[in-house]
């Protein structure tokens, strides 16, 4: 009888089904008493703990701490409720084609939120991967959430690295979320989906989500009551939240050509360019703007305060009472997060790779308002300069391949300097420089 092929970890992303098959063989051998080197000692220790807790790899279903309705109610009062909308914008895919789930648990591993497409949710239902289910080692055995809880670090489990066989078609990536002030474990962020949906960027994006959540919690300050956080504005937009008042999170998508707004993880509302310009200006400073100031910023000398008041009325009609008058600014119980602000936050923290991944388009690309153009140029130049100074040819090549960076001759020269002749990135940089030189000479 021939020897089963060893699991080659280099196939994890390039040939996931082939790799999963080898891992299943290794899983069978390990549970039969012949540990396979495909599994790390720490993972095998987790399997042992899970088996000792009574987990049956053949047919185990998760323990349910609460029913779905109760778990959702608990989630609404949890400190992490304030950051879930922003995490949803960063990591969830609820489109018809979406394949993965965004999961957030509490510090015990109980699922409190799950977001994804209808088909992804149906697949999760078949595993009882629902609100109220316990995804700790004691609840369901070894998985990425349980590993994040045990180790206190990010974890990614692929196919048969999960102890329970029904999870072998899944890949899960998880990391703990901590209170940035006390260090207390608040919960776990997880992205799960079919084994061929995981990418080399999955772990990085989950870590990026955790940093976003912890930055939002830091800006909110210490909790004002049991299980709740006071929520202020992110990135300097607005002022501190008031204790005892209901908190809301407004997410603004301002990058690219189709601005939208989303309140508290609800439906996405398209926003006209003019209203998006107003919202971007409101988010840009905490002291607010008078109607006259906004009129001048948006319309120049011919601007009329009455026009701004009309637009504000329409903004409130579509998004609710989020803006206070005299001066116009976001209400104190509204935390404002924008995709542009996330990019800027990554740059401030030195996370250039995450900033570039989040920078999907120029700020309100169709706007010709000078104030917006200045903000757009500032963000664009900050990303470009950070990428060029990174010394990472892969990152610079990625920047040059974007709509924002394809005309950046400085980046092309830096890439040509860093990449060696024969490297495709070097040839790309050389060809780009030749094209730019021809365009300048035309």
C-alpha positions, 0 to 999 in steps of 0.5 A, spaced: 500 500 500 503 506 497 504 512 502 499 518 502 502 524 500 505 529 505 501 535 506 505 541 502 503 548 506 505 551 499 499 549 496 494 552 502 492 558 497 495 555 490 491 549 490 487 549 496 483 542 495 489 538 494 492 541 500 485 539 504 485 532 501 492 531 504 490 534 511 484 530 511 489 524 510 493 527 516 487 528 520 485 521 520 492 518 521 493 523 527 486 521 530 488 513 529 495 514 533 500 516 528 501 524 529 502 527 522 508 533 522 503 537 518 500 539 525 504 543 529 505 541 537 500 547 539 495 545 535 495 537 537 495 540 544 488 543 542 486 537 539 487 533 546 484 538 550 478 538 546 477 531 546 478 531 553 472 536 554 468 531 550 468 533 543 467 528 538 470 529 531 465 525 528 459 528 529 459 534 534 455 540 534 456 546 538 454 548 545 448 554 545 449 558 550 443 562 548 438 562 543 439 567 537 434 572 539 437 572 546 444 573 543 443 578 539 440 582 545 446 581 549 450 584 543 446 590 542 449 592 549 456 589 548 462 594 548 463 591 541 457 593 538 460 600 537 465 597 532 461 592 529 459 597 523 466 599 521 468 592 521 462 590 517 464 595 512 472 593 512 471 585 512 464 583 510 461 581 504 453 581 504 453 581 496 449 576 492 456 573 490 459 574 497 462 567 500 465 568 507 462 570 514 464 576 518 463 573 526 464 577 532 464 573 539 464 575 546 470 573 550 468 566 552 467 565 544 460 566 544 457 568 537 454 575 538 454 577 531 455 574 524 454 578 517 455 575 510 451 573 504 444 569 504 448 563 501 454 564 506 449 564 512 445 558 510 452 554 509 453 557 516 446 554 519 448 547 517 454 547 522 450 551 527 455 557 526 449 562 529 449 567 534 449 564 541 453 558 539 459 557 543 466 557 539 471 555 544 474 549 545 469 546 550 463 548 545 466 546 539 473 543 539 479 546 536 478 552 531 481 559 529 476 562 534 478 557 540 485 558 538 485 566 538 482 565 545 487 560 548 493 563 545 491 571 545 494 571 538 491 571 531 490 564 528 488 561 521 485 554 521 485 551 514 480 544 513 482 538 517 486 543 522 479 543 525 478 537 529 471 536 527 470 533 521 464 537 518 469 543 518 474 541 514 471 544 508 472 551 511 478 556 513 477 560 519 482 566 521 481 570 527 484 574 532 482 577 539 480 584 540 482 587 547 480 594 551 486 598 549 486 602 555 486 596 560 488 590 556 482 586 557 479 581 552 473 583 549 472 578 544 474 575 537 474 577 530 473 572 525 473 571 518 470 564 515 469 561 509 470 555 504 477 553 503 478 556 496 475 563 499 481 564 504 487 568 501 494 570 503 491 577 505 486 574 510 490 574 516 493 581 515 486 584 514 483 580 520 489 583 524 487 590 520 480 589 523 482 588 530 487 594 530 481 598 527 476 596 533 481 597 538 483 604 535 475 606 535 475 603 542 480 608 544 477 614 541 471 612 545 474 612 552 473 608 558 466 605 558 460 609 562 456 603 565 456 595 565 458 592 558 457 599 555 462 604 552 462 611 551 462 613 543 465 619 541 467 621 534 473 618 530 479 621 527 477 628 530 470 629 527 465 631 532 466 631 540 466 626 546 459 622 547 455 624 553 454 618 558 447 615 558 445 617 551 444 612 545 450 612 541 450 611 533 456 609 528 455 613 521 460 610 516 461 614 510 464 611 504 467 617 500 473 614 496 471 613 489 465 615 485 459 612 489 459 615 496 454 612 501 452 612 508 451 607 513 448 608 520 449 603 525 450 597 520 443 598 517 442 599 509 447 603 505 444 609 503 447 612 496 449 620 497 449 625 492 456 628 491 454 635 494 451 632 500 457 627 500 462 634 500 458 636 506 459 630 510 466 630 508 467 637 511 463 636 517 468 630 518 474 634 517 474 638 523 470 638 530 468 645 531 463 645 526 461 650 520 456 655 520 452 655 514 455 661 511 462 658 511 459 651 508 456 655 502 463 659 501 467 652 501 462 649 496 460 655 492 465 660 493 462 667 493 456 666 490 454 661 495 448 662 499 446 659 506 439 658 505 442 652 500 446 649 505 440 649 510 436 645 504 441 640 503 442 639 511 434 638 511 435 633 506 441 629 509 437 629 516 431 626 512 435 620 509 440 619 515 436 622 521 438 627 526 445 626 526 447 633 525 446 639 530 445 646 527 449 653 529 454 651 528 453 645 523 457 639 526 455 631 528 451 630 534 455 628 540 452 621 540 455 619 533 461 616 532 463 618 525 468 613 521 470 614 514 474 609 509 478 615 507 479 616 515 481 609 516 487 610 510 489 616 514 489 612 521 493 607 518 498 612 515 499 615 522 500 608 525 505 606 520 501 601 517 503 602 510 501 596 507 494 596 510 493 603 508 494 601 501 489 596 501 484 600 504 485 606 499 481 603 493 479 610 490 481 618 490 477 622 495 470 624 492 473 623 485 468 627 481 468 633 486 471 639 483 470 643 490 477 646 492 476 644 499 475 637 497 480 637 492 485 639 497 483 634 502 483 629 496 491 631 494 493 631 501 491 623 502 493 621 495 500 625 496 501 622 503 499 614 501 504 615 495 510 618 499 509 613 504 509 607 499 515 610 495 519 611 502 517 604 504 523 600 500 518 595 499 518 593 491 512 589 492 508 594 495 511 600 490 509 595 484 502 594 487 501 602 488 503 603 481 498 598 478 492 602 482 489 608 478 492 613 483 499 610 482 499 609 475 502 616 473 507 616 479 514 617 475 517 617 482 514 611 484 516 608 478 523 610 478 524 607 485 521 601 483 526 600 478 532 602 483 530 597 488 528 591 483 533 587 479 534 587 472 530 581 469 525 581 475 518 583 472 517 589 476 523 592 474 521 591 466 514 594 469 517 600 472 522 601 466 516 600 461 512 605 465 518 610 465 518 610 458 511 611 457 511 617 462 517 620 458 513 619 451 507 623 454 511 629 457 515 629 451 508 629 446 
